[in-house]
Amino acid sequence: MAFAGMMSLVAQDPAIKPFIDDTQPGWRALGAEDFADVNSASDTWSWKKGVLHCTGQPLSVLRTTQTYENFEMVVEWSHQKPAGNSGVFVWVTPESIQRLTQAGKPGLPDGIEVQILDHAYTDRVKASGGKTDWFGTNGDVFPVRVKMTPFPPVSPNGQRSFPRKHLAKGHGEWNHYYIRAINGEVRLWVNGEEVSGGTGCAPSTGYLCLESEGSPILFRKLRIRELP
């Protein structure tokens, strides 16, 4: 099985201290029944004892079965290898999901990406001679073929909201994301502190997606609360 030994890479950590009380009324867990395949392989995603395992292959997404407008979401994640890449997509357009589903080929949808990127990715790009000033590894938020005005600080091209603090932990450790998306505005908290986001998002309703992008990753404690 592709995940043999994977859990050994995750530190035997105590439970992550909650930074928001997601046991309050309206919160609910997202499980296997809340997600649908798009363009992944049959073994890309698998649930084991409440943990969602992703192989990272192929480049693809897993979407929610329903669309959301205003909501807050909690997700804990852990990259299983150095330089791992993934993300949570917010307000993904149904049209792009339909296109990916019908094509059945690798690709990513249109929406706002809340990036999940391991610190070693910077070293990989640097070693290959590439520039490293256009991305961060602590929670970038940016639009993918949709509209968003990023909160500062911003990337050199003005598209990405760079995190104001560097709080993400490295591969093999668990991280906590709290995402709040209301009235066209997305805000991200990493391990308890707000770091990035954007406003003027259009569209501001759509699917939520988890991303498979080349490296194994674990997700757990996926929870959501819809807001007025």
N, C-alpha and C positions, 0 to 999 in steps of 0.2 A: 504494500500500500504506500502511496506517495508520502503519507504523513508519518511513517514509521520513525520514531525517535524525535519527532518535531517538538513535542512538549518538553523534552529535556533542555531545549534552548531557552525556555522561559524560566526566569528565576523563580525560585520557590518563595514568591513574595507574599507578604501579608496582604489582605484585601486592601485595595486602594481606598484611601479615605475619601468618602463622598464629598464633592464640592457643591452639590445641589441636592436637595431632598427629592429624589424622584419616586418616593413612595406616597407623595401627596395625591389627593384626588385628581383623576384625569390621566395620570401616567399609566402606561401599559407596556408590557414587554413586546418586542418584535421577535417572532420566531420563524421557523421554516415556512409556516402557512402564510406568512405576510410577504413573502418574496416570490418572484417568478424569474425564470431563465430568460435571457435575451440572446446573447451571442457567445456564451461560454461553452466549453466542452462539458460532457456529462459528468466528469470527475473534478471540475474546477472548484466547485463549492460542495462542502459536506458539513453537516451538523453532528457534533459529538459531545454529549453531556453538556449541552447548553453553549458550547463554543463553536463558532462558525470558522471552519478551516478553508483557506483559499490557497491553491497551488501557485497562483500567479500566471498560469498559462491557460488559454491565450489572453492577449490584450482584450478585455471585455468587461461587462458589468452584470451585476445582479440587481434587479429593480424591485421596488415595492409593488404590491398588487394594486394599490390605490394611489391616487395623487393626493398631494397635500398643499395647503396654502400657508396658513399661519401655524407655526408649531415650534416646539423646543424638543431637542433630541440629545440623548446621551449615548456615547459609544466608547468602549474601551478596546484598544488595539495593541498588537505586539508584532513587529516585524521579526521574522525568523532567520534572516540572513543580513549581513552588512549591505548597505546601499539599496535596501528595499524601497519600492515605490508603490503607492496605492492612493486611495482618496475616497471621500464621501461626496457624491454629487447631489446638489440641492436644486429643486425646481427644474427638473429635466423635462424637456419638451416631449410630448407624446409622439410627435412626428419623427423625432430622431430615434426614439425607441422602436417605432414601427420600421424605420429604415434599417436599423441594425438587425432587428429580428428577421426581417424578410431576407436580408443579404446573407445572414448566417456567417459573417466573416469578422475577423478582428477589427476593433474600432471602439471609439468612445462617443458618448452622446453629447448633446448640446445642453448646457446648464451651468450652474455655478459650482466650481470644484473647491472643496475644502481639502487641501492636500495633506497626505500622510507620507512623509519622506524621511528615510533614515539618514542620519548625519554623514555616514560613510559615502553617500551618493556624491557629496561635494568632492571628496578625495578621488572618486572614480572619474568624474568629469575633468578634474584638474590633471590627473595622470594621463588622460587622453589628449591633453592640450586644449581643452575647451574652456570657455568662459564660465565663471561661477557667480557672476554678479546679478544674474537675471532670475535666480530662484533662491528660496530659503528652505531650511529643514526643520522649522519650528511652527509650521502652521500657516502657510500661504493660503490666501483666498483669492480666486480669480475667475473671470468668466470664460467659458468655452463656447464661442460662436453665439453668445447672447450678450446682453448689456449689463454693465455694472460699473459704478463709480467707486474705486477702491478707497478705503480709509488709509491715511498715511501711517507710516512711511510706505512709499510705493516703489516698485521695480523701475529700472531705467527706462523701460518702454511705457510706463504709466499704467500698465494693465493689472499688475498684481498688488494686493495689499500684503506687505511684509509684516511679520509679527513684531510688535513693539518690545517684547521680551522673549528670550530664548529659554523655553521651559521643557521642551520635549526630551524624553529619555531615549537612549539608543536601543538597537535591536536586542531582542531577548528580554526586554523589560516591557511592562504594561504602561500605556498612556491613557489618559482620560480626556475625551473631547466633549464639551458641551456646546451645542450649536443652537442658536436662536434665530429664527427666520420669521419676520413679521413685516407685513406691508411693504414688501420689496427691499427689505434690509436684512442682511445676514451678518451675524456676529459670532466669533469663535472664542471660546475659553479653552486653554490648554493646561491641564493639570491644575485647574482652579483659578486661573487668572485670564482675564480678557486680553487678547493679543492682536486680533485682526478682524477684517470684515469689509463690507461694502454696502452701498445704498444705491437706489435707482435701478434695482434689478428688474429686468424685463425679458421674459415673463416672470411673474412672481407666484406661480403655481405650477405644480408638475410632480413627477415621480421623484423619489429618493433612490439613489443607486450606490452600491459599493463597488469598488474598482479592483480588478485583477490586472496587475501591470508588471509581470515578469519575475516576481519574487514571492515566496510563501509568506502569508500573514494570517494572524488569528484575530477574530473579533469576538467580543463577549459583552454581555449586559447592554444589549441594544434596547433602548427604551425611548418612548415618544409620548408627547402630550400635545394634542391639537388645541389651538388657541382661537379666540374669536377673530 
